[in-house]
Amino acid sequence: MSKLSSQDNNTVRVNSMVDNFIKTKAATWQDDVAFLDAMGNVTKAEVLAFANQFLKTIITQLFIKEREKIKALQK
């Protein structure tokens, strides 16, 4: 997710593309551009559906653990 969020900044996106272009001598340039295009087509609804499907249980478990820690500290 951090890679996705870092792409919100145009400077980071351009630097990433230039670095990949230089490192691979343009061998995978089309793949890099296609990946960024594909990421740009992901909708908010798709991200939320993914999060609800795969992350809901994990987030719930983390919340329960944190709540238990807080209760232990309050005793």
C-alpha positions as CSV (number, residue, x, y, z in Angstrom):
1,M,0.0,0.0,0.0
2,S,2.9,2.3,0.7
3,K,3.9,2.1,-3.0
4,L,0.4,3.0,-4.0
5,S,0.2,6.0,-1.6
6,S,3.7,7.2,-2.7
7,Q,2.3,7.4,-6.3
8,D,0.0,10.3,-5.1
9,N,2.9,12.6,-5.4
10,N,3.9,13.5,-9.0
11,T,7.6,14.0,-8.1
12,V,7.8,10.6,-6.5
13,R,6.1,9.0,-9.5
14,V,8.4,10.7,-12.0
15,N,11.5,9.8,-10.0
16,S,10.4,6.2,-9.8
17,M,9.8,6.0,-13.5
18,V,13.2,7.7,-14.3
19,D,15.0,5.4,-11.9
20,N,13.4,2.3,-13.4
21,F,14.2,3.6,-16.9
22,I,17.9,4.1,-16.1
23,K,18.3,0.8,-14.1
24,T,16.8,-1.4,-16.7
25,K,18.1,0.6,-19.7
26,A,14.5,0.9,-20.8
27,A,14.1,-2.9,-21.1
28,T,10.9,-2.9,-18.9
29,W,9.8,0.6,-19.7
30,Q,6.5,-0.4,-21.2
31,D,5.8,-2.7,-18.2
32,D,6.4,0.2,-15.8
33,V,4.2,2.6,-17.7
34,A,1.4,-0.1,-18.0
35,F,1.6,-0.7,-14.3
36,L,1.1,2.9,-13.5
37,D,-1.7,3.2,-16.0
38,A,-3.4,0.1,-14.4
39,M,-3.0,1.6,-10.9
40,G,-4.7,4.8,-12.2
41,N,-7.7,2.8,-13.2
42,V,-8.4,1.4,-9.8
43,T,-11.5,3.0,-8.3
44,K,-12.1,3.8,-4.7
45,A,-15.0,1.3,-4.7
46,E,-12.5,-1.5,-5.8
47,V,-10.0,-0.6,-3.0
48,L,-12.8,-0.6,-0.4
49,A,-14.2,-3.9,-1.7
50,F,-10.7,-5.4,-1.4
51,A,-10.1,-4.0,2.0
52,N,-13.5,-5.3,3.2
53,Q,-12.9,-8.7,1.8
54,F,-9.3,-9.3,2.9
55,L,-8.4,-6.8,5.7
56,K,-11.6,-6.6,7.8
57,T,-10.7,-9.6,9.9
58,I,-7.1,-8.4,10.4
59,I,-8.2,-4.9,11.4
60,T,-10.8,-6.3,13.8
61,Q,-8.2,-8.5,15.5
62,L,-5.8,-5.5,15.9
63,F,-8.6,-3.5,17.4
64,I,-9.5,-6.2,19.9
65,K,-5.8,-6.6,20.9
66,E,-5.4,-2.8,21.4
67,R,-8.6,-2.7,23.4
68,E,-7.3,-5.5,25.6
69,K,-4.0,-3.6,26.1
70,I,-5.9,-0.5,27.1
71,K,-8.1,-2.4,29.6
72,A,-5.0,-4.0,31.1
73,L,-3.4,-0.6,31.6
74,Q,-6.6,0.8,33.2
75,K,-6.6,-1.9,36.0
